[in-house]
Amino acid sequence: MTCAWYVHIILGLGAAGVVLWPGCARPGGGGGKDTVGADLAGTEGGLPEVSAGEGEAADVAPDEEEGEEAPGTWTGSCIVQGSPVRLFEPKKLVDFPSVAFSGSGFGVVWVHGASVFFREIGVGTGGATEARMILDGAKTISAELQLFWTGKKYLLAAQTKTAAHRNCCASALLFDGGSAVEDGPVCVINDNCSFSFPDVAAAWTGSSLLVLGVQGYEAMAVEAAVFDPETSRAAAPDMVMSRTSELGTEIYSVLGSAWAGERAVAVVKREDVGPGLFAMTLDGQGKRLSKPVAIGRHAGFGGAAIAGESIFLTRVGPGGGAELARYSLDGKLLQQYKKMPLAAPVSRVDLFWDGKVLWALWLGGKKKPLDLLIAPLSAAGELLDGPHLLSKGVARDPSSFRAAFTSSPFGPAVAWLTADRTGGVWFSRLLCE
């Protein structure tokens, strides 16, 4: 079986984060996301070599010499707020969780079957609204959900199939936290897409939604377009990568995008000549600012986060230990894989960037079901606080686990789901000072 890498984007209060994961099939069967977080096959196809052995735990190219600033350190402390909240009980056919902070609550979306459901958890009481369907699977089949807050309403980016648009590469849907769902979804990047690859990545710029999608059944081109929530209209997409692009490849996945000040950082993968991870930058109108650059050569890629001017990668190393590497946006190796102080064995590690702090979220433990833990990290991978146990006994099978993250002034929040017998959709948060 050939596996692909997948992404989940988180944007909160202007802070951007992205987590990527490898995958083969989503819970409940069929194609789609799967978060295994352990080793992929070794990369092939002529990717550039890094300057030292990947298995070594050495620091490379100190930031001061390159004139770059590492993600900010953090001196706060956190506690877990209460027990996890179960938002949805069915364990089968659930996928694609996403969470966003609205200022008064945390909105969570997920797919059950082919339909999209939503609940909102209040900041003060912690109570949750009733689950409601915002996209009916009988009319709209949805995948690859990414939820944002515009300052007025929730904005959902997704890949959809409808009668009007039988295979929309990327669509957008506006709705509030109550019962109203505006007309939509609006197809932002046109038809002729395949659900075989992760085709949607989105970033909130502060006033509009920048969306990237893979256009063509053969995944031959990456296009970018901007959706305006004030008018509910999208500009015509621009091609930012084609089958004759600099990568010399014909099949792409667009894995993720995050807004970083005055530009977006996008991560893409080539699918046809061996695993390859690349980064490029775009402006707020979807115009490409830089050519794609390779982010090293790596086996065992597990998760990643776009954090300011850096891209962090994780993997599970020998003995089940978690390791962290860091690259610049132009592909320069800033720190090779280095062991993180997370108690082994670790089954998978996700990374999230909240605009100030890099967070690790991982499944760990020697017995199953595995526990879910979270902690803030320094740029060198050291723990700044914690670790904090979000929930015991989350998943027996790490491949059935999905997680989404958002930031808030009170601390991070995590929505997760799993399709095994400990399953359902869950929510938990930290209170930090």
N, C-alpha and C positions, 0 to 999 in steps of 0.2 A: 504493500500500500504506500502511495506517495502522500506525505504529509505537508501541509502548508502552515504559514505563520499567520496569526490573527491578532487583532488589536482592539483595545477598548479605550476610548478617549474620555477624559474628564476635564471639565472646565468649571471653575467656581470662583465668583467674585473677581473675574479678570485673571485668575491664576490658571495655568494650563498644565495638564499632566497627561501622560499616555502610558498605557501598559500594553505590551505585546505578548502573545503567547503562541507556541506551536500547536498544530492541531490536525486532526484527521476527520472526525465525525462528531456531531453534537449528541447530547444525551437523548435517549429514546430512539436512536438510530437515524439513518439518513446522513446527508452531507451537511457540513457546516462547521461550527467552532468546536474545538475540543482543547481543554487546557491541561496539558500533561506536565509542562514545566520541568521535565527532566532532559535527557539527552536526545538530540537529533543526530542524524547521520552526519558524518564529516562532510564539510563543504568541498565542492568541486567547481570546475569551470573557470579557473584562471583569476580568482579573486586575489587582491594584493595581500602579500604576507605581512604580518606584524613584525616588529623589530626584535622580538624575543619569544621564547617558548611560551605557549599559552598556559601550560600547567604550572608555571612558576608564579610565586606570590611576590612580585617585585613592583615597586612604584617606578613610573617612567615619566620623564618630562615634567618636572615640577611646574605648577601654574605660574609662579612668580617669573620664571625665565621666559615664558611665552606671553606674558602680559595679560593673561586671562584670569578672571575671578571665578573661584569655585562657588557652588551653591552655598548660600549663607548658613552659618552654624546656628544652633538653637540652644537656649539654656532653660527652656521651660520644663514643665512636667505635666503628665496627663493621668487621668483615671478613666476606667471604662464606666459609662453611665448605664447602670442597671443591667438587666438581662437582655439577650437578643430578642427582638420582636419578630414573630413569624407573620409574614405578610400574606402568604399564599401556601396552602397545604398540599395540593397535588404535587406528586413527585415526578411524574412522567411528562414528557413533551414540554418542559420548561427550559427557557434559554434566553440569552442576550439581556441580562440585567443592566440597567443604567440608573444613575442617581444624580440629582442636581439640587442645590440649595437655593431657595427662593427668597430668603430673608426672614420668613416666618415659619418655614418648614422644609422638610426634605422630600422631594418628589422622587418616586421610584417607579420605573417601568420594567416590564418583562414580557416575553412572548410565552403564551401557553397554547399549544397546538399551532394555529396560524394567526391567532388574535393577539392584540397588544392590550395589556392591563396596566392600571395606574393606581397607586395609593400615595397619600401624603402623610408624613409623620410630623406633628407639631413640635416646635422647639421647646415650648414651655412645659406642656403636659406630657409630651411623648406619646400621646394618643394618635392613632392612625385612622384616616378616613376609610370608608368601605371601598373594597376593590371595585373598580369600574372598567368596562371595556371602552377603549378609545379608538381602536381599529378592529372591525369585525372581520375575522378570518374568512367568513363566507364571501366577503366582497374584496378584502385586501389581505394578501399574504405578505407578512413582514419578517425581516431579519436585520441583523447588524444594527441594533438600536443604540442611539447616542442622544442623551437628554441634556438640554441646556436651559438656563433661565435668562430671559432677555432683559429683565428689569420690570417687565409687565406681565409676561406670560411664559409658560413652558413652551419650548421649541424642540421637537423631536426630529432628528435626522435618521433615516432608515433606508434600507433597500426594500422595494415593494413590488408586488404584482397586482394589478387591477385590470378591469375590463378595458379601461381607456388606455392604460399603459401596461402592457403584458409583461414587461421586464424592465422596470425603471431602475437605472443604475443608482440613482440617489434621489430621495424625495425629502420633503419637509412638511411638518404638520404643527400648527399652532394650537394650543389649548390652555385653559386656565385650570386652577386647582379644584374648581367646582364641577359643573356638569356640562359646560359648553365646549364643544369641539367645532372649530371653524371648518369651512370647506377645505377639503384636502383629502389625501396628501397631494402637495404640489410636486410634480416631477421636475427636479432641478437639472439633472443630467439625463439625457434622453434614453429611449428604449434600446434594445439589442444588447442586453447584458446577460451574463451567466451567473447563477447562484453558486457556481463551483468554486469561486475565489472570493476572498474578502474584498468587496467592491466599494465600500463606503468609508470615508474618513472625513471628519468635520471639525471645525474650530470656530468658536465664537470670538469675533473681533472686538466686541464692545458695542457694535451697532448693526452687524450683519453676520450671516452664517456663511463661512467659506467651506465649500464642499468639494471633495475630490472623489471621483468615481472611475471605475474601469469600464470602458465602453467597448463593446464587441464581444460576440460569443467566444472568440478565441483570445479574449483579454489582451487585445492588441494595442490599446492606447489608454493613457491616463488623462482625464480631462478635469478641469477645475471650473467652478461656477460660484456665484454669490447670490444668496437668497436674502431679500429685504423683508423683514417681518412687518414693517409698517405698511407695505403695499401688497405683501404676500405674492410677490413676483420675483422671478430669478432672471439674471442676465444670461445671455447666451454663453455657453461654456467655451473655454479655451483649451486647446490641446497642450499639455505640458510635457508629455512624453509620448512617443510613437514607436512603432515597430522598427523604425530606422533610427532610433535615438542613440545617444552616446554609449548606452549599455550594450549595444549590439545584440539585443534579445527581442523576442516577439511576444512573450507572455508575461504579464505583470500581475502583482497584487498591490493594492494601495493599503498600507497597514495602519497608518495613523497620521494625524496632524495636530499641532498645538500652536496656539497664538503666543508669540513671544515679543511683546512690546509693539513694534511697528511692522512685524513680518510674521509669517507662519513658517513653521518647520514641518516638512512632510517626510514620512518614511515609506519607502516602497521596497518591494521584493521582486526579483525576477524568478520565474517559475520553470523555465524551460531548460536551463543549462546548469543546474545545481543551485543550492541555496546561496543567495546573495542579498545583503541588506544595504540599502542606500539611503542617503539623506539629501534633501534639497530645500531651498527656501523660496517662498512666494510672497507677493505683496497682498494687500487687503482686497484687491480686485481679481485675484487668482492668476496674476501674471508671474511667470517664473523669474526669480532673481538670480539663481545660481544653478549650475549643472549638478546632476546627481553625483555624489561621491560615495565610494565604498566605505563602510564602517567596519574595517578590519576583516580578518578571516577567523571564523569562530566555529568550533564544534560544541554542541551542547548548549546552544543559546536557549535561555528559558524565559526571560522577561526583559523589558526595557522601559526607560522613562526619558522623555525629552525634558530637560531641566535647564532653562535659560540658554546658555551657550554650550551646553554639554548634552551628550546622550550617554546614559548609563545602561549597561547590560548585566544581566545575571545569568548564572548557570549553577547546576548542582554538580559539584566536583567529586573527587574520590572520597569514599566513605560517607557520602551523603551530606557533605558540607557545602554551604552556600558560598558562592564567590561573586565578586563585583568587579566590573571593568568600566572604564570611562573614555569616551572619544569626544573630540571637538566636532563642530558642525561641518568642518572641512575635511573630516576623516582622519585627523591626527590622533594617534594613540596617546592619551594623557596618563592612563593608569591601566596596566594589564590586570588580568584577573587576579584578585586578591581575596583570600578567605575572610568572610564576615563572621563576627562572633555570635552566630545563631546556633543554638544547641542542635547537634546532629542526632539522628538523621532528619534532613529536610527533604520533603517530597517535591516541592515547587516553591518558587519565590516570585511574587509580582512586585513591581515598583510603581510608585506614584509620586508626582511632584505637585505640591500645592501652591507654588509661587515663591515659597521661602524655604521649605523643608522637603527633603527627600524621605519618603516613607517606604518601608518594606512590609509586605503582607505575605505570610507564608503558612503552609501546612506542615506541621511537624509532629513528632512523637514516634515512639518505638512500637506502639500498638495501634490497631485500627478499631474504631474510626479515628482519624487524625484530628488534631486540634488546630484552631485558627488563631494566629498571633499577629501582632502589628507592633512596629517600633519606628521612630525617626532615626535617620542615618546621617552621618557626616559624609562629605564628598569622598572620604577615604574608606567608607563602609563601616565606621565605628558606630556603636549604639549611642545615641544622645539621651535616651530615656527608655525605660522598660527593659525587656519586652512586656507587652500587655496581652493577656489572654482574652480574646473576644468571645470565643465559644469553644467548649470541649466537644469532642466527638462530632465534628462537622461532616467528614466525608470518609467513607471506606475506600472509594475509588477516586484518586486525584483527577482522573481524566473527566469525571462528571462535574467538576467544580468550576464555577464562574464567579468572578468578583468585579465590582465596580466601586469607584471611590469618588468622593467630592470633598472639598474643603468648605469651612465656614469659620466665622470669627470665634466660635466656641471650640473648634477642633474638628478633626476629620470624621467622616461617616462612611460606612461601608455597607453595600448591599451585596448579598451573595445568594447563590442557589446551587443545588446539587440534585442529581437525578437518582441517587442511590436511596437506600431505605431510611437514611437520616435526612431526607431531602425536603424540598419546598423552597420558598423564597424568604430570606431573612434580612434583618437590618440591625446594625449596631453602630454606636458612635463613642468617641472619646470626648471628654471635657478637659481642655488644656489651659494652662496659664503660663 
